[in-house]
Amino acid sequence: MRRSWLLGLVLVALVAGLVGCSQPEPETIVQEVEKPVTVVVEVEKQVTVMPTAAPEEPQAAAGSVQLTGAGASFPYPLYSRWFYEYAFVNAVPRINYQSIGSGGGIRQITEKNVDFAGSDAVLNDEQKAAAPGLMMLPTVAGAVVLAYNVEGADGEPLETGLVLTPEVISGIFLGQITRWNDPQIAASNPDVQLPDAEIVVAHRSDGSGTSFIFTSYLSAVSEEWLSRVGAGTAVEWPVGLGGKGNEGVAGIVKEQPGSIGYVELAYAVQNKLAYAYVQNQAGNVIEPGLESTTAASNEAIADMPEDLGQVLVNAPGADSYPIAGYTFLLVYEDMQDCDKARELQKLITWAMSPEADAFAEELLYAPLGADVKALVQARVDALTCNGQPIVP
């Protein structure tokens, strides 16, 4: 281009010299002048185009922003999938999430050892006071199921679909119903050949949001459980074997004949564990799954609290699965590292996209409804860095 520009100047100069040294006929002058004029126009075109090719803004390198999270095992199968898939959408953040339980996640984010945390448990007043500005952002809803490993009286494993009532579930975990052929279990399962075998209870040994959901359910349906044990991420279990994480409880159930334990639905499916159908508040027997979990969240939306920390257990409605709950990302509304704040804002926004919803449904988690998404997005948009809006 530079060469063309110099050539144009040389031609113009030659023409000017010829014009000054001779007196050509008018027709010749017109022809000679038109050639350099054409060249000059081409030069102007190049000059006009060059400034429009402004350099692009420098882009952050892939993996240049480290986002570290820890907490709930309940959503771990989904978060693992999300963070893997998100790398194809935005390669800038490198995301590391450790499944250490909701209790551990709350501690880590309170101490600001991580950039975000996962929790299935709603923050209590003491936890909120210890971490001012910490927000609870629902990501999906999920079902906690009663998985079991039981051989029937005929020697064949009991398949998914054993019916359990609230009274039976609380009785088992209080240690009052101890054998699989108990009359209360048999009454709800007249066509099942129940064995005369001991019930082995499996529960979480770590601080757990899954435990929070399950014990909140037991507290809602059993006055005795409420008064003796109560709800929490960690409680004094009346009976049973403890396992760390949903993985640990699933492992006990898989290996221990006669066992029953509570896990998130995805863990039961992945481990090929049979699980129970549960009688809900309306008296209907409900299969845990996407539709029944969504029904529970839809029934509860009218009572959504200001801080979005809603407990879904024992929801009203004919089709609601009764042991359901949201899982939350815990994020500070004001962060100090602006690069991390920006990438976290982008990530959470993507997590509410149709693409992310499809991944959630594949793993049997219920995406947020439109109304809940709008509430979450408003808080995500309001995130700040050092008191200032986050610059895209």
C-alpha positions in Angstrom: 0.0 0.0 0.0 2.8 2.3 0.9 4.4 1.5 -2.5 1.2 2.4 -4.4 1.0 5.7 -2.6 4.7 6.6 -3.5 4.1 5.5 -7.1 1.1 7.8 -7.2 3.1 10.8 -6.0 5.8 10.0 -8.6 3.3 9.9 -11.4 1.7 13.1 -10.3 5.1 14.8 -10.2 6.0 13.5 -13.7 2.7 14.8 -15.1 3.3 18.2 -13.5 6.7 18.3 -15.0 5.4 17.5 -18.5 2.7 20.1 -18.2 5.3 22.7 -17.2 7.8 21.9 -20.0 5.5 21.7 -23.0 2.3 23.0 -24.5 0.4 19.9 -25.6 -2.9 20.1 -27.5 -6.0 20.4 -25.2 -7.1 16.8 -25.9 -3.7 15.5 -24.9 -3.7 17.5 -21.7 -7.0 16.1 -20.7 -5.8 12.5 -21.3 -2.6 13.0 -19.4 -4.2 14.6 -16.4 -7.0 12.0 -16.2 -4.4 9.2 -15.5 -2.8 10.8 -12.4 -6.2 11.9 -11.2 -7.3 8.3 -11.3 -4.2 7.3 -9.3 -4.9 10.1 -6.7 -8.4 8.8 -6.2 -7.1 5.4 -5.5 -4.7 6.8 -2.9 -7.6 8.7 -1.3 -9.5 5.4 -1.1 -6.7 3.7 0.7 -6.4 6.6 3.2 -10.1 6.5 3.8 -10.2 2.8 4.5 -7.1 2.6 6.7 -8.4 4.5 9.8 -11.6 2.3 10.0 -9.4 -0.8 10.8 -9.1 0.2 14.4 -7.4 -2.4 16.6 -9.7 -4.6 18.7 -9.8 -4.3 22.5 -7.4 -6.8 24.0 -9.1 -10.0 25.2 -8.3 -11.7 28.4 -6.3 -14.9 27.9 -8.0 -18.3 28.4 -7.8 -19.4 32.0 -6.5 -16.1 33.1 -9.2 -15.6 35.8 -9.4 -18.2 38.5 -12.8 -18.8 40.1 -12.7 -21.0 43.2 -15.8 -22.4 44.8 -16.7 -25.1 47.4 -19.7 -26.5 49.1 -22.8 -28.6 48.5 -22.5 -32.0 47.0 -26.3 -32.0 46.1 -25.6 -30.0 42.9 -22.1 -31.3 42.2 -23.1 -33.5 39.2 -24.7 -30.4 37.6 -22.0 -27.9 38.5 -19.4 -30.2 37.1 -21.3 -30.4 33.8 -22.0 -26.7 33.8 -18.5 -25.6 34.4 -17.2 -28.0 31.7 -19.7 -26.8 29.1 -19.2 -23.1 30.0 -15.5 -23.3 29.0 -16.8 -23.6 25.4 -18.8 -20.5 25.8 -16.3 -18.4 27.7 -12.7 -19.7 28.2 -11.5 -16.8 30.3 -12.4 -18.2 33.8 -10.9 -21.4 35.1 -13.5 -22.7 37.6 -12.7 -25.1 40.4 -15.5 -26.3 42.6 -14.9 -28.7 45.5 -17.8 -30.8 46.9 -17.2 -30.5 50.6 -20.8 -30.1 51.8 -22.9 -27.1 52.4 -21.6 -26.5 55.9 -18.0 -26.4 54.7 -19.0 -24.1 51.8 -20.7 -21.7 54.2 -17.5 -21.6 56.4 -15.2 -21.1 53.4 -17.2 -18.2 51.9 -17.7 -16.6 55.3 -13.9 -16.6 55.8 -13.5 -15.4 52.1 -11.3 -18.3 51.2 -13.4 -18.9 48.1 -15.0 -16.7 45.5 -18.4 -18.5 45.7 -20.0 -21.3 47.6 -22.7 -23.9 47.1 -25.4 -24.5 49.7 -28.7 -26.3 49.9 -29.2 -24.9 53.3 -30.8 -21.5 53.9 -28.5 -19.2 55.9 -29.6 -18.6 59.4 -29.5 -15.3 61.3 -26.1 -16.1 62.9 -24.6 -17.0 59.5 -25.9 -13.8 57.9 -24.5 -11.7 60.7 -21.1 -13.3 60.3 -21.0 -12.6 56.5 -22.6 -9.2 55.8 -23.5 -8.8 52.1 -23.6 -12.5 51.4 -26.5 -13.3 48.9 -28.3 -16.6 48.4 -29.0 -17.1 44.7 -31.1 -20.2 43.7 -29.7 -22.1 40.7 -32.0 -25.1 40.4 -34.3 -27.2 42.4 -33.8 -30.9 43.1 -35.4 -33.9 44.8 -34.0 -35.7 47.8 -35.0 -39.3 47.5 -35.1 -42.3 49.9 -32.8 -44.8 48.2 -32.8 -48.4 49.4 -31.1 -51.7 48.9 -33.5 -54.4 49.8 -34.2 -58.0 48.7 -37.8 -59.0 48.8 -39.0 -62.2 50.5 -38.7 -63.9 47.1 -35.0 -63.0 46.9 -35.4 -60.5 44.2 -34.2 -56.9 44.7 -37.1 -54.4 45.4 -37.3 -52.0 42.5 -38.0 -48.3 42.4 -41.5 -47.4 43.6 -41.8 -48.7 47.2 -44.4 -46.3 48.7 -43.4 -44.5 51.9 -45.7 -42.3 54.0 -44.4 -39.4 56.2 -45.2 -41.4 59.3 -43.1 -44.4 58.0 -40.1 -42.2 57.0 -40.0 -40.4 60.3 -40.5 -43.7 62.1 -37.5 -45.3 60.3 -35.1 -42.4 61.0 -36.3 -42.1 64.6 -35.4 -45.8 65.0 -39.0 -46.8 65.8 -39.6 -48.8 62.6 -36.7 -51.3 62.4 -37.7 -54.1 60.1 -38.7 -54.0 56.4 -41.9 -56.1 56.9 -43.2 -53.7 59.5 -47.1 -53.4 59.2 -46.9 -49.7 58.5 -44.7 -50.3 55.5 -46.8 -53.3 54.4 -50.0 -51.3 54.5 -48.8 -48.9 51.8 -47.3 -51.8 49.7 -49.8 -54.6 49.6 -48.4 -56.2 46.5 -44.8 -56.2 47.6 -43.2 -59.3 49.3 -41.3 -57.4 52.1 -38.6 -59.4 53.8 -38.2 -59.9 57.6 -34.9 -58.0 57.5 -33.4 -55.3 59.6 -33.5 -51.7 58.4 -30.0 -50.1 58.2 -30.3 -46.3 58.2 -27.7 -44.3 56.3 -27.3 -40.5 56.9 -24.7 -37.8 56.3 -21.8 -37.4 58.7 -20.7 -34.0 57.4 -22.5 -30.6 57.5 -24.9 -31.0 54.6 -27.5 -29.0 52.8 -29.1 -32.3 51.7 -29.5 -33.1 55.4 -31.0 -29.6 55.9 -33.6 -30.3 53.3 -34.4 -33.8 54.6 -34.5 -32.8 58.3 -36.6 -29.8 57.4 -39.0 -32.2 55.8 -39.0 -34.5 58.8 -39.6 -31.5 61.1 -42.6 -30.4 58.9 -44.3 -33.8 59.1 -43.4 -35.1 62.5 -43.8 -33.3 65.8 -41.6 -35.8 67.5 -38.8 -35.3 65.1 -39.2 -31.5 65.4 -39.0 -31.6 69.2 -36.3 -34.4 69.5 -34.0 -33.6 66.6 -35.0 -30.6 64.6 -33.7 -29.3 61.3 -30.1 -28.4 60.4 -27.1 -29.2 58.2 -25.8 -31.4 61.1 -28.0 -33.0 63.7 -27.8 -35.7 66.3 -29.1 -38.7 64.4 -31.0 -41.2 66.6 -29.8 -44.1 64.5 -27.7 -45.1 61.5 -24.4 -45.1 59.7 -22.8 -41.9 58.6 -21.4 -41.2 55.1 -19.5 -38.2 53.8 -21.3 -36.4 51.0 -24.1 -37.7 48.9 -21.4 -40.0 47.4 -20.8 -41.5 50.9 -24.5 -42.2 51.6 -25.0 -43.6 48.1 -22.0 -45.8 48.7 -23.4 -47.2 52.0 -26.8 -47.9 50.4 -25.2 -49.6 47.4 -23.0 -51.9 49.6 -25.1 -52.5 52.6 -28.1 -55.0 52.3 -31.3 -53.8 54.0 -30.2 -50.1 53.9 -32.0 -46.9 53.3 -30.6 -43.4 53.0 -31.4 -40.0 51.6 -29.5 -38.7 48.5 -30.1 -36.2 45.7 -32.0 -37.9 42.8 -29.1 -37.8 40.4 -26.9 -39.8 42.8 -29.5 -42.5 43.0 -29.9 -42.7 39.3 -26.1 -42.7 38.6 -25.5 -45.4 41.2 -28.5 -47.5 39.9 -30.2 -47.4 43.3 -33.9 -48.1 43.8 -35.8 -45.2 45.4 -39.2 -44.7 47.0 -42.3 -42.8 46.0 -43.5 -40.5 48.8 -47.0 -39.6 49.9 -47.3 -35.8 49.8 -49.3 -33.2 51.8 -52.4 -33.7 49.6 -52.3 -37.5 50.3 -51.1 -38.4 46.8 -48.2 -40.8 46.1 -45.6 -38.9 44.1 -42.7 -40.1 42.0 -39.6 -37.8 42.5 -38.6 -36.1 39.2 -38.5 -33.0 37.2 -42.2 -32.4 37.0 -43.0 -33.1 40.6 -40.1 -30.9 41.8 -41.1 -28.1 39.5 -44.7 -28.4 40.8 -43.4 -27.9 44.3 -41.4 -24.8 43.4 -44.4 -23.4 41.5 -46.7 -23.9 44.5 -44.2 -22.0 46.7 -43.4 -19.0 44.5 -46.0 -16.8 46.1 -44.2 -17.2 49.5 -40.7 -16.4 48.2 -38.9 -14.4 50.9 -37.0 -11.2 50.1 -33.6 -12.8 50.5 -34.6 -15.7 48.1 -33.8 -18.3 50.9 -36.9 -20.4 50.4 -37.4 -24.0 51.8 -39.6 -26.1 49.5 -40.3 -29.1 51.7 -43.9 -30.4 52.2 -45.2 -28.0 49.6 -48.9 -27.9 49.0 -50.4 -29.1 45.7 -51.7 -32.3 44.3 -48.5 -33.0 42.2 -45.8 -31.6 44.5 -42.9 -33.9 45.5 -42.6 -33.2 49.2 -38.8 -33.6 49.8 -37.5 -31.0 47.4 -35.3 -27.9 47.7 -33.4 -25.2 46.0 -29.7 -25.2 45.9 -28.0 -21.9 46.1 -24.8 -20.1 45.1 -23.5 -17.9 47.9 -22.0 -14.7 46.5 -21.0 -11.4 48.0 -22.9 -8.5 46.6 -19.7 -6.4 46.5 -16.4 -8.0 45.6 -12.8 -6.7 45.6 -11.4 -8.4 42.5 -13.1 -6.8 39.5 -12.0 -9.5 37.0 -13.4 -12.2 39.2 -16.6 -10.2 39.8 -17.1 -9.7 36.1 -16.6 -13.4 35.3 -18.8 -14.6 38.1 -21.6 -12.3 36.9 -21.3 -13.7 33.4 -21.3 -17.3 34.7 -24.4 -17.0 36.8 -26.2 -15.2 34.0 -25.3 -18.1 31.7 -26.5 -20.6 34.3 -30.0 -19.3 33.8 -29.9 -19.7 30.0 -31.9 -22.3 28.0 -28.6 -24.1 27.2 -27.8 -24.4 30.9 -31.4 -25.5 31.7 -31.1 -28.3 29.2 -28.0 -29.7 31.0 -29.9 -29.4 34.3 -32.9 -31.4 33.0 -30.6 -34.1 31.6 -29.3 -34.7 35.2 -32.9 -34.5 36.6 -32.6 -31.1 38.2 -35.5 -28.7 37.8 -34.6 -25.3 36.2 -35.8 -22.2 37.9 -39.2 -20.8 36.8 -39.3 -17.5 34.9 -40.4 -15.5 38.0 -37.5 -16.8 40.1 -35.0 -16.3 37.3 -36.1 -12.6 37.1 -35.5 -12.2 40.9 -32.1 -13.8 40.7 -31.0 -11.9 37.6 -31.9 -8.5 39.2 -29.5 -9.4 42.0 -26.8 -10.6 39.7 -27.0 -7.4 37.6 -26.6 -5.4 40.8 -23.3 -7.0 41.8 -20.5 -4.4 42.4 -16.8 -4.3 42.6 -15.4 -2.0 45.3 -18.7 -0.3 45.5 -18.8 0.4 41.7 -20.9 -1.2 39.0 -19.2 -4.1 37.2 -17.9 -2.9 33.8 -18.7 -5.6 31.1 
